[in-house]
Amino acid sequence: MVRFMLRRLLAMVLVLLAVSVVVFLIFNVIPNGDPAARMAGKQATATQVEAIRREWGFDEPIWVQYATTMRKVFTGDLISYTNRLDVDEEILRGLPATLSLAIGAAVIWMVLGVAFGAFAALRAGRLADRAISVLALVGISVPVFWLGALMSHYLGFRAGIFPSGGYEPLTRDPLGWAYHLVLPWTALALLFVGLYSRVLRASVLDGLRQPYVETARAKGLSERRVLVGHVLKNSLIPIVSLWGLDFAVVLGGGAILTESVFDLDGVGQFAADAIAQLDAPPVLAVTLLGAFFVVLLGAVVDIVHAALDARVRVT
Amino acid sequence: MRAVVRATYYIALRVSFRRSKLCKAARPPANSAQPPIVISRPEPPLTMRTKTIKALAVSLALAVAPALAACGEREPTSGGPASITIGLSAQPDALDPALSYAPEAWESLWLVYTPLLTYRHAEGEAGTELIPGLAEDLPTISDDGKTYTLRLREGLEYSDGTPVKASDFEHAIQRVLNLESPGTPFFTGIVGAEDYVERGKPKADIEGIETDDDTGEITITLTKPDGTFSNVLAMNFAGLVPGDTPFEDLTKTPPPGVGPYELTDSEPNREFVLERNDSFDLPGIPRGQIDRITATIVKDPRRATEDVISGRLDYIVDPPVPDQLAEVRERYGDRFKEFTTISTYYFFLNSRIEPFDDPKVREAVNYAIDKRAIARLFGGLMAPTCNFFPPGLPGYQRLDPCPWGDPNAAPDQERARELIREAGAEGAEVTVWGNNEPEPERVTEYYADVLNQIGLDAKPKVIDSSVYFQTVGNERTEAQTGFANFFQDFPHPANFMTVVDGDAIQPTNNSNFGNVDDPEINAGIDRLSKEPDLRAVKDQWAQLDRQLVEDAWLAPYGNRMLTTFMSERMDFDRCSLVHPLYQNDYTSFCLK
């Protein structure tokens, strides 16, 4: 286990290093992306642009700029080029909304995805299976920005059942927190519910044909125990892997569209705003955060994988 | 247990179904004493029994429980401080007078940081009149036009009680120059300002600014005469702050100022609060009528509009999105209006590069563009124009007849095609530049189509808006033609002329995208810009505008319109003044 953790830690450092280098270089090769010229404003003279370049260190060699930026990422001194706000503070400010969205939606899509997938597999070929298949297809096909906008407009603004957007901190009003997140959770989870139910259905059907299922039945186990204790446990392996990665992506600001449609002001929306303004420091920081979560959740998934599959050992 | 579940399910259904109506009924119009109306409806039969439905019912009930509570969220409008909530679509670039260059921030900041000079709080041309702010009077200008002398009013205090000193003015300008503010170019005409920027030392002296705290006298010396300098002194950048204000961006903790309002709270990307400054009293500047204005960031413009309709917001800075405009115009016309800003949208035509180095091709473009069609692309929020100067700008004289045809009529594409043929430019390859904001992108594509229709071979090139002006303003890009616009920094024709001044062309950060370089126009700008009395030379500025349009140096097509949209509880008819520079004037806002 210790070796596993050390290996993962090393992998995390390498991944973060690679991601940071790539993102930093991208912003340095964008044509006319010179932040000094943009910060100087209209009709700025060369002297003014040069003064900004000197002050912000844009005149240093690129590797020095990279090292300085990375130091600032970890010391909390990273500043946005467009509004000069502290990037780490802004991410921390947006993290509760993103965490709330990600955790709630991930629970919903996991529970419903497993329930629908298992149910569809057990009713394979029947009407219920077909109905769930169609619903899953719709869930996968409907873009979240479209569904979210519809939900926000009709259930939020027109009907007034739910708030059309915004985020209420959990610490301030727990009921209001949940109330504001019902629509975003649903919109984000629907896509994954469709996907997960399809994957699980295929996995369960495959499991049902395995020899160990016949053995279990031959041993006289009840159908319920066969399904839950043998088939479903094995079928969950790909789902867990998927869930870990998807959850990590959403946690790292990947739910940009959902956050934007519902104006949640989370990390994803912060990243979207920064990308729109080609503001390198926030984009770099959010990308690193996303990579961090992906690597971290990848490790967690491996551990869970080992627990589910006796053939796999964490070493 | 079953009864409980049934009851919960039933309540959930009823509450969710009626919440909007209940809310409407529970939220009376302002000052209304009518009791809420509860709509009754026959109870539906309860037949569903499955566990799934029960679970859903409980969830739904939990989810909608706060809904009714939310009905009473708004504060009462009478008996207590008057508070309103306004919506901005983005965090302003800064809430520090030295740094902010965004109109949505200026709308607030001009009420917090009064400069030595300011503008009358009035609509139309009256609002472009300079009046003394913290200065006793308008400046005395030396005969050579280089020295401006002002005297600070006596007994002034910042909102925190700190006395205002003459030397605070130099400190305010030092902050602009030292913090690499986008306002820097406006002040580099002061003697020693360029040196100050180069040295980069905050406490260094700016040679051209002399102040005397005892007498309150402030003397500013310029390197050359500048007739716009009084307007520069009235910019938010020159708003006074205490002499010990640090040399850093103070958006999170805005410094005190002198104005009808003070910024008491600022949480970037979330909200900031303006509270009425009860100690404020300056002649010619009204005090606010609303006690507390909370400006909240609502990034989705669609939701912001919906929030005004439902009363969650009392005013929004940005216009409704185009597909909401029709509904807002039709259903909420009694609290919605559109106004034309002092701005010009135009296509630049690079006169240094083929085919636009030929005047006939430039004329052809002016004949060909359908300004009504472009206005439609802006959802109607664009007033077609012929002039480069916008209406409301001192020096504007409507070009009538317009040399390229009535801007509100169909274009003359036949004539345009003829001119292209005469210029031998048929099939000439043209790259049309535009940025990826919704309206500019659509306009760029339309414009490329028009150029193809008149015989050129045009292709649109749309790039990210954050690097657009920097890209087309770089001589290495060799941008032939494309989208451009200009919003005034201050109401003076010289400000508009910076984008067509041949003497201001520079290799990078050039805002004269078309490289307009007409010796006569350059000389006219140079001569008229020195004249401190704008009224005396307004006609001559108008003549320069005419010459610019007649020689087809660019192709202006419209003046951007913006909107005022208020909640029902605001007194829209009496209290919604639109200032020509700062737009909606919050000191005019009041509740019914």
Chai-1 contact restraints between the chains, C-beta under 6 A:
chainA,res_idxA,chainB,res_idxB,connection_type,confidence,min_distance_angstrom,max_distance_angstrom,comment,restraint_id
A,N32,B,V467,contact,1.0,0.0,6.0,A-B,restraint_1
A,N32,B,Q470,contact,1.0,0.0,6.0,A-B,restraint_2
A,N32,B,T471,contact,1.0,0.0,6.0,A-B,restraint_3
A,G33,B,V467,contact,1.0,0.0,6.0,A-B,restraint_4
A,A37,B,Q470,contact,1.0,0.0,6.0,A-B,restraint_5
A,A37,B,N509,contact,1.0,0.0,6.0,A-B,restraint_6
A,R38,B,Q470,contact,1.0,0.0,6.0,A-B,restraint_7
A,G41,B,P182,contact,1.0,0.0,6.0,A-B,restraint_8
A,K42,B,S511,contact,1.0,0.0,6.0,A-B,restraint_9
A,Q43,B,P185,contact,1.0,0.0,6.0,A-B,restraint_10
A,Q43,B,S511,contact,1.0,0.0,6.0,A-B,restraint_11
A,A44,B,P185,contact,1.0,0.0,6.0,A-B,restraint_12
A,A44,B,N509,contact,1.0,0.0,6.0,A-B,restraint_13
A,Q48,B,T184,contact,1.0,0.0,6.0,A-B,restraint_14
A,A51,B,V197,contact,1.0,0.0,6.0,A-B,restraint_15
A,I52,B,E180,contact,1.0,0.0,6.0,A-B,restraint_16
A,N83,B,D93,contact,1.0,0.0,6.0,A-B,restraint_17
A,R84,B,D249,contact,1.0,0.0,6.0,A-B,restraint_18
A,L85,B,P268,contact,1.0,0.0,6.0,A-B,restraint_19
A,F157,B,E306,contact,1.0,0.0,6.0,A-B,restraint_20
A,A159,B,S20,contact,1.0,0.0,6.0,A-B,restraint_21
A,G160,B,R19,contact,1.0,0.0,6.0,A-B,restraint_22
A,G160,B,S20,contact,1.0,0.0,6.0,A-B,restraint_23
A,G160,B,C23,contact,1.0,0.0,6.0,A-B,restraint_24
A,I161,B,S16,contact,1.0,0.0,6.0,A-B,restraint_25
A,I161,B,R19,contact,1.0,0.0,6.0,A-B,restraint_26
A,S164,B,R303,contact,1.0,0.0,6.0,A-B,restraint_27
A,S164,B,E306,contact,1.0,0.0,6.0,A-B,restraint_28
A,G165,B,D300,contact,1.0,0.0,6.0,A-B,restraint_29
A,G165,B,R303,contact,1.0,0.0,6.0,A-B,restraint_30
A,L175,B,P66,contact,1.0,0.0,6.0,A-B,restraint_31
A,G176,B,P66,contact,1.0,0.0,6.0,A-B,restraint_32
A,Y179,B,P66,contact,1.0,0.0,6.0,A-B,restraint_33
A,V182,B,A63,contact,1.0,0.0,6.0,A-B,restraint_34
A,D263,B,K299,contact,1.0,0.0,6.0,A-B,restraint_35
A,D263,B,D300,contact,1.0,0.0,6.0,A-B,restraint_36
A,D263,B,R303,contact,1.0,0.0,6.0,A-B,restraint_37
A,Q277,B,S466,contact,1.0,0.0,6.0,A-B,restraint_38
A,L278,B,S466,contact,1.0,0.0,6.0,A-B,restraint_39
